[in-house]
Amino acid sequence: MIGIRGVALFGLLLLAACEQKQAPLPQVSAPAAPTASAPASAKPAATASSSATASAADISAGRAKYGTMCAGCHGPKAEGISHYPRLAGQGAAVIETKLAVFRSGRKIGPLSDSMIPIARMLTETEVKQVAAYLGSL
């Protein structure tokens, strides 16, 4: 005989299997590769919403917010831990776009259920600050 826990587990598995596919995330163009005149370690030119327009105060505030809300899963230097992805090197515009999608409640990957409530705790300003910090890495 299957107990209530077995029925509940079966229901959760059934819901997970029936999850609807979501439309793909809008594509953000990758930054241009460094030119011959720029050293290979130079950061690519930033876009209008990236860390190039962010103040040092925004980056500092983003670093603090990242430390309290993100570092536990993504690592202290955004290098990724276990199955949580690396965020360093993705660029501020990409991070802003992904956080906006999570804040809207739309699922875009296997960790969406974890990210949606976390992203919703961030204000619009904090999203920009965290994105600016990550874009500066």
N, C-alpha and C positions, 0 to 999 in steps of 0.2 A: 504494500500500500504506500502511495506517495503522500508524504506529509505536506503541510502548508508551505514549508521552506522549499521543498522540491518544486511545488507548483509556482511559487514566487520566482525561483531561479529560472525555471523554464520560461516564464513570462518575460523576464528581463532579457534572456538570450534571444527570444523571439523578437522583442522590440529592437534589439541591437541588430539583428539580421535584416530587419525590415526597414532600417533607416533609409530615408530618401536621399538620393544623390543631390548634392548642391551644385549650383553653377560654379564654374571655376573663378578664382580670385582674379581681379583685373591685373593685367600684366604691367609691371613697372619696368621701364627700360633700364638696362644695366648701365653703369657708368662707363665712359670710354676708357680704353686701356691707356696706360701711360705712354706718352710719345717718346721718341728718341732723345729729345732735349730734357725730359724729366727723368729723375732717377727712378729706378724700379720700385723703390720703397715709398715714393711719393703717393699721397692719397689722390684719387681721382677728383675732378672738379665736382662740387656738390650742387644739388638742385636747389630751387627756391625754398623748399620746405625742409631742407636737411640741415646738418650741423653748421654749414657755412653761414647761415643767417642766424644761428642760435648764439646767444650771448654766453659768456663764461659762466654767468649765474644760472642760466637755463641748464647747461651741461652739468654743473655741480648739483643742482636740484634733481636732475634726472639720475645722476649717479646715486644720490641718497635714496631716492624712491626705488630705483632698481635694486639697491642693497636690501631694502626691507620687503619688497614684493616679488622680486624675480630671481634673485641670486640663489635662493634655496633650491630651485629646480634647474636653472640654466647655468649655474656656476658663478663664482665671484667675478670672473672676467668674461662672462657671457660665452664661455667656451663650450657649453652644453654638458650635461651630466646624464649618463645612462641613455634613456630614450628621449630625453628632453633636448631639443635642437640647439645648436650653436646659434647665437644671435649676433655675435661680433662679426663685422664684415658684411652684414646684409644691407646696410645703409639706412638712413633715417626715414626716407620716403617709404621703403618697403615695410619697416617696422610700424610706421604710422598707419599705413593701409591695412596691415594685418590686425592691428589693435582695433581699428575702426570696424572691421568686419566682425571681430569677436564681440565688440561692444554692441553691435546690432543684433547679436544672438545667432548669427549664421554660422553653421559648422563648415570648417574648411579642412579638417584633418582629424586624425584619430585622437588628438589631445584637446579638441575643441571643448568638450564637456568640462575640462579643467580650466581652460583659458577664458571662457565666456564670463564666469563670475568674477575672475580676477581682473579682467579688462574693464568690466563694468564698475569696479571700485575706483578706477582712475578717472580723474576729471580730464576734460579736453586739454587743459594746460599741462597736466601731468603726462598725458600721452605724448605731447610734443617734446616735453623735457626728457622723458625716458628715451624717445626716439633720437633726440639730439645727442644724448650721452652715448647710446649704442652706435650712432653714426660716427662718433668721434673715435671709436676704438679701431 
